[in-house]
């Protein structure tokens, strides 16, 4: 006999586990703190004197070793007074944040709670690595155990990437872990802050999820939520470009999985949205997107880059719309998208310098990749990057044949966050922040700069800056599509083209989930500098390759 759930109850299919701390970063007026570094049982006891003692006015700052999502469990000993005791608890993604005044947007990161004698208290629902606890009482507090309550989706990593460069391998894994922590009730933008569905930000997350996890219910649930909450003619999240991203994301999701039933559930909304987006084009064929106009935050004060980028995005959106209409067998709407696309291509925006805008022009087929790379993307290559659009810049540079430049950006930009102690990738990062910066795992010393507390822009300044942000996972689709060379040519992976660009690497292997099973590929650079390929694919998947690129094939 099973327990009958109450009517209307919603099951939580995430996993909970308890993670002990790995390090005491700092403390004051505390004794026997090593007790807290042992895995506990979660059971209070009446016996006194065997836990860590936090005297009046004391604090301790603990490190769980990597970014986690969830809260903490505190097991207390016997309080002689029997009264609850007050503590101040602070969550931080960096040592500096946990020791300052964390922002309480989206989740409580800094608050006072009470602990019961001989009790177990769980508190928190956010992303963090560090926790500081201050004893606010005038007498001692016995703390038997502390553990992180790790809440996550226990997903199988079906897609993989491995090369002879450990840094690239680490970047791939870190980007995937960042995405996984943001896959909670829905596909969130950030696990600490902006625990919301932002449609534009979802695109790099969805393309990464396609690579790592295959078809995923969290992605579909998030897309459906955005559709249902946005009644036309409103724009998703109030941002016109984010409704364009919905079309692009829907196509990329359909291309990877070929789920026709799901696409049909979007048909009515999609066709009406395409009509609405056509009204956002001027008589001269230029974009005239209304509402809130956002490309990425770095472009918001650069009108030329904003205009050029939005124009390219709109063209990319109508090309995706055309392909979706073809799949839906609505030829009239397919012709409509082709006509709109032709109008957009006739218009050439004024030249701009923004890297995001120029990368989108390349990806939308509106500009020559080699010219744009030479004149825009490779000039001061680390300036003007964003973690949101950085993956598009990588792809545009590789499309120009500059795989060396793309890998240099990948290693130094995303690798720069790792060098500063990151275990997940950030909402915003500038490589200039690395100068004289202290890692996020330590207090700044010897004149070093607190990189988390000192930098940022727009709405993510200082400690408000999220250090686990899903839009930063662009390296995953880039490494899968460009370096491994896995290009899905027909919906549902019925046809895949292999066109790897491994640059200075000698060995690369990986896997990619299709609806029919896993595609495996291994690439080796031979002594004659030609490339050899071993691959295996499900029978339902047709694999085609450029024979001029690949010297020998073994199956």
Secondary structure, 3 states (H helix, E strand, C coil): CCCCCCCCCCCCCCEEEEEECCEEEEEEEEECHHHHHCCCCCCCCCCCCCCEEEEEEEEEEEEEEEEEEEEEEEEECCCCCCCCEEEEEEEECCHHHHCCCCCCCCCCCEEEEEECCCCEEEEEEEEEEEEEEEECCCCCEEEEEEEEEEEECCCCCCCEEEECCHHHHHHHHHHHHHHHHHECCCECCECCCCCCCCHHHHHHHHHHHHHHHCCCHHHHHHHHHHHHHCCCCCCHHHEHHHHHHHHHHHHHHHHHHCCHHHHHHHHHHHHHHHHHHHCCECCCCCECCCEECCCCHHHCCCHHHHHHHHHHHHHHHHHHHHHHHHHCCCHHHHHHHHHHHHHHHHCCCCCCCCHHHHHHHHHCCCCCHHHHHHHHHCCCCCCCCCCCCHHHHHHHHHHCCCHHHHHHHHHHHHHHHHHCCCCCCCCCCCHHHHCCEECCCCCCCCCCEEHHHHCEECCEEHHHCCCCEHHHCHHHHHHHHHHCCEEEEEHHHCEEEECCCCCCCCEEEEEEEECCEEEEEEEEECCCCCEEEEEECCCCCEEEECCCCEEEEEC
